[in-house]
């Protein structure tokens, strides 16, 4: 199998799975239990928090584990809306966010909030200036992702934070960093965002674990889940110790070879771009600079067919976000791509072990698809 869909999810390295197995079978105590097995489990949770927080660039007490990136996004949006409830009911986000941000924003709209959706340019980018223009007295939240999952565009979160500080707004800044964590270097405590959500399964951890950074400007955060008081009282529920151990181990593994891995992915992306653009009818989509995501279009050839045909040959790529389940992507629509270009968009995403030979196989399969099929009219 040739796996070129690392933005959808990633394989779990053996060392991560082994660590999880040991926790599941030996260190399985409930972290709240008052005997050594429980105390060890509690210590493990705090070690995992310290490891992930350090990689994120924040103090451990500023980081709460969640079950996934979607949970962190939903929680962040709810927290900001609640904190700003006496300030106003206006939210700014982008039209290219993941549905984990867009759908909670729609729920806010149902509750009477007004949401401004910033539109990207043809290359998929948005600017801090757009946020500056949309910011109002009654804005309570700005939610702008760090790296777009479909184009690899890196959004100017630091600049947005600076302009929000300069304007003296009370609004909180949230960034969905699910595709940015350990891909685009940043420190949580220097980025300027108040809320940062991350997910484990995009970087070699199992599915079902993520986290949320809560900065100093997030005051008296309301618990997401009330109960036994786990996660600093913010998210009750017995800790998923094996998932947390897997997350921490995956983060440590990625950090150990981060510079080499990022350089390798950037080189593979450049190689893929060259090989794919050499195919007649292939165009680049957007100009994303994240090292692991490349979007192209086989113009006029419906991407769903390509993905299915290549999938049957053991080559895994995506027709956009895996979360769309075959629906046309709102991201490419928002970018204003011509119909035939939008219909043919393919997302190829890389991991530290992706090889040039795998890219060659992809290019050959695309070429063959094009030769066999007729384009849409
Ligand atoms: N945000 C972005 C940008 C994503 O790419 C994804 C997953 O594809 C998510 C949020 C959701 O993360 P999770 O699958 O951990 O819920």
Boltz pocket constraint, residues with backbone or C-beta under 6 A from the ligand:
constraints:
  - pocket:
      binder: B
      contacts: [[A, 7], [A, 8], [A, 67], [A, 68], [A, 69], [A, 70], [A, 71], [A, 73], [A, 98], [A, 100], [A, 145], [A, 147], [A, 148], [A, 149], [A, 176], [A, 178], [A, 179], [A, 198], [A, 199], [A, 200], [A, 201], [A, 209], [A, 210], [A, 323]]
      max_distance: 6.0
